[in-house]
Amino acid sequence: MTAEYLTSAMLRRELSARSREFARTHKLLHDLTPGSSPAVIFGRDESGRHGNFHVESYSRICADPEWARRLAKVHTSSRRNRARADWKWMELDAANSSDALLMNIFCHPGVFSDGKLRPEIANLLNVDPDTQPCFGIHPGVPLHKGRLDRTEIDLQLGNLFVEAKLTETSFQNARPRLIERYRDLETVFDIPRLPWTDGIVQGYQLIRNVLAAFASDASFCVLSDARRRDLIEAWYSVLSAVHYPSFAWRLKLLTWQEMATVLPTDLQQFLEIKYGIAPA
């Protein structure tokens, strides 16, 4: 199946429309951000339902103190754009949150239960089924002079670091002085082959994440929507600059659509209705 190409703005609009219909159909607590292109923000209602999560995933998240801590991260637009003064929006309340999508999948009991990952998922990601999902870790990326950059990794599964993307506009850009701070930059990358535009390096976030995996002797995977070919191309432009021969094979990309092929049926249905993510 060939996925339709969507830009960040186009996908945001699609997710907003899907979420509004989802909220209306199931009578879920939600709000809209102010502006001409409002985003949907879900909340927990009096019966304990949260429209941004599959019901079983949300139950598991709330029951695990480490996972539940992710729910308390305040939305960056909460103070500036809130339509309702009495509602403090959280990052994972947003319908377009890639972190919420990630937790919908990996906190679902059909994906991770009794301390084990579903075998098909472990095989797809090439990780040990006994590995434990850890969200929002800070492994530390070595800088010069013994300092560390505490960049966040969305998910760690054993020796695999995962970066999740959905409607984000890019992987960030940076001036040379920012990437030159990293101890292993020249060891891992052929610097002239990195994607440069007018003296600015593209994919700064990916460069940091790859260097974090290298320093931790880990593998790294980008999880992106197949409809976001711009993000996929950005990843491969950074990957093509990796010249450390025994490390490049640890770097990969998977789409949410590919991931959906090995998920439980109820979770597949949820992802298709709410996100338009169908098995590839």
Secondary structure, 3 states (H helix, E strand, C coil): CCCCCCCHHHHHHHHHHHHHHHHHHHCCCEEECCCCCCCEEECECCCCCECCCCHHHHHHHHHCHHHHHHHHCECCCHHHHCCCCCCCCEHHHECCCHHHHHHHHHCCCCCEECCEECHHHHHHHCCCCCCCEEEEECCCEEEHHHCEECCCEEEEECCEEEEECCCCCCCCEECHHHHCCECCHHHHECHHHCCEECCEEECHHHHHHHHHHHHCCCEEEEEECCCCHHHHHHHHHHHCCECCCCCHHHEEEEEHHHHHCCCCHHHHHHHHHHHCCCCC
